[in-house]
Amino acid sequence: MKFSVAVVLRLAGLSLALTALEGRADDPPVFTGIVEPIFARSCVSCHGEKKQKKKLRLDSLPAILKGGKDGAVVVPGNADKSDLVDRIELDLNDDDHMPPKGKPQLSDREILIIEWWINSGAPGDVPFSSLPAPTEVKTAVHGH
């Protein structure tokens, strides 16, 4: 069977594309593959495109880094000084706890990931493997 150069190149390109997609599952992009889905599930209904409580949007990296009415909510490199972390770690009965009662709460796994992400400098879409991560973060991200 003879293949034209164009067919061989298309098959090679398809193979590379499939390999890249397979690699993303084991090495997801940090923001859109790991962090953004957490915000989408628990935060964006009140802090997204359609609604922005306290003028805060958590639906994109630039919006998160911009902050809201009260200023920055993330201090890249320092989760301890990030208002976002303070609010998600407050007691559920505290009026300032986020997300509020009745909304989907973040799991311990999700909080661990957000803290790691902020302490790592709040990066965008770099491969997960390109950043140092403790074993518990690797387990939280990969689920095993």
C-alpha positions in Angstrom: 0.0 0.0 0.0 1.4 3.4 -1.0 0.7 6.5 1.0 1.3 10.0 -0.3 3.6 12.3 1.7 0.5 14.4 2.7 -1.3 11.4 4.2 1.9 10.3 6.1 2.2 13.9 7.5 -1.4 14.0 8.5 -1.1 10.6 10.2 2.0 11.8 12.0 0.3 15.0 13.1 -2.7 13.0 14.4 -0.4 10.8 16.3 1.4 13.8 17.9 -2.0 15.4 18.7 -3.2 12.2 20.4 0.0 11.9 22.4 -0.3 15.5 23.5 -3.9 14.9 24.7 -2.9 11.7 26.5 -0.1 13.7 28.2 -2.6 16.3 29.5 -4.4 13.8 31.6 -1.3 12.9 33.6 0.2 16.4 33.4 -2.6 18.9 33.3 -2.2 22.6 32.8 -2.1 24.0 36.3 -4.8 26.8 36.0 -7.3 25.5 33.5 -6.8 21.8 34.3 -6.6 21.9 38.1 -7.5 25.2 39.7 -10.2 26.7 37.5 -12.6 23.7 37.8 -12.5 24.2 41.6 -13.5 27.8 41.2 -16.1 26.9 38.6 -17.8 24.4 40.9 -17.8 26.5 44.1 -17.2 30.2 43.4 -18.3 31.3 39.9 -22.0 31.4 40.5 -21.5 34.4 42.7 -18.1 35.6 41.4 -18.3 35.1 37.6 -19.3 36.8 34.4 -23.0 37.2 35.2 -22.7 38.1 38.9 -19.8 39.7 40.7 -20.4 40.0 44.5 -18.0 42.6 45.8 -16.9 43.2 42.2 -14.8 40.0 42.4 -14.6 37.6 39.5 -13.0 34.1 39.9 -13.7 32.9 36.4 -10.3 33.7 34.8 -6.7 34.1 36.0 -6.5 37.8 35.2 -9.7 38.5 37.1 -8.5 36.5 40.1 -5.2 38.4 40.2 -7.0 41.7 39.7 -9.1 41.1 42.8 -12.3 42.9 43.7 -13.8 45.9 45.5 -11.7 45.2 48.6 -8.5 44.7 46.6 -6.4 41.6 45.9 -7.7 38.3 47.1 -4.6 36.3 46.1 -1.0 37.2 46.9 1.0 35.0 44.5 3.6 33.1 46.5 1.9 33.6 49.9 -1.3 31.8 50.6 -1.2 32.9 54.3 -1.6 36.5 53.2 -4.3 35.8 50.6 -7.8 36.8 51.6 -9.2 34.0 49.4 -7.6 31.4 51.6 -8.6 33.2 54.8 -12.2 33.1 53.7 -12.4 29.5 52.6 -10.8 28.4 55.9 -13.1 30.3 58.2 -15.7 28.3 60.2 -18.7 27.5 58.1 -20.9 29.5 60.6 -18.8 32.7 60.1 -20.6 35.2 57.9 -17.4 35.8 56.0 -16.8 32.1 55.2 -16.8 31.4 51.5 -18.6 29.8 49.8 -21.6 30.7 52.0 -23.7 28.1 53.7 -26.0 26.3 51.2 -23.4 26.5 48.4 -21.1 23.7 47.4 -18.2 23.8 49.9 -14.6 23.2 49.0 -13.1 19.9 50.1 -9.9 19.6 52.0 -8.3 18.3 48.8 -9.5 21.4 46.9 -8.2 23.8 49.6 -4.9 22.0 49.6 -4.6 22.5 45.9 -5.6 26.2 46.0 -3.0 26.9 48.8 -0.3 25.0 46.8 -1.2 27.0 43.7 -1.0 30.3 45.4 2.2 29.4 47.2 3.6 28.3 43.8 3.1 31.9 42.5 -0.5 31.5 41.2 0.8 30.3 37.8 -1.3 30.0 34.6 -1.2 27.1 32.3 2.2 25.6 32.9 2.4 21.7 33.1 1.7 20.4 36.6 5.0 18.5 36.4 7.0 21.7 35.9 6.2 22.9 39.5 7.5 21.3 42.7 4.6 19.7 44.6 4.6 17.7 47.8 3.3 14.2 47.7 -0.1 15.2 49.2 -0.7 17.7 46.4 0.3 15.2 43.7 -2.1 12.7 45.3 -4.9 15.4 45.4 -4.3 16.3 41.8 -4.0 12.7 40.4 -6.4 11.1 42.8 -4.1 8.2 43.8 
